[in-house]
Each structure stands twice: as C-alpha cells, then as structure tokens.
C-alpha cells in the first residue's frame, strides 16, 4: 500500500468527527477504501466531510435526502457498513 499524501492525511484526520453516528460510517471507509478510491471519489469525500455535522446526521440517518453530489457516496458508505455486518 502506498503512503498517503499530506492532503490525504489531512482528509483522513478531518473525517474523525467525534460523533459515533458519523464515525460509524466514516472510520471503516477511511481505513479500508479511501486511499484506493478514485480521485473523483476522494474529492467527493473531502467535500462531504466539510459539511456541517447536523446535515451529515440528517443524510446518514435518512431524515433528509442528501445533496445530489453526495448521494452515491453516502449510499456506498452505508452499503459498506451493511456488508461488514453481514
């Protein structure tokens, strides 16, 4: 596995929210998929983690549909958790 770039390290650090509901989805993705994801997916994730925690909670807990640009990635993060539970 290649060493993360400085920018990737910053994004990995920012992904730690301190809210267990968000970390539940972000941590496995960062550990297992982020560094091997496409540049586009990494950019989308970097943008996603810039969003406010209340919005992220709404999107991940189905209280609100996510912004269109995040819908696919949020679906993937949820599916990864479901796959790990199976």
Secondary structure, DSSP 4 states (H G I P E B T S, - for coil): -PPPPHHHHHHHHHT--S-HHHHHHHHHHHHHTGGGS-HHHHHHHHHHTTS-HHHHHHHHTTSSPPPHHHHHHHHHHHHHHHHHH-
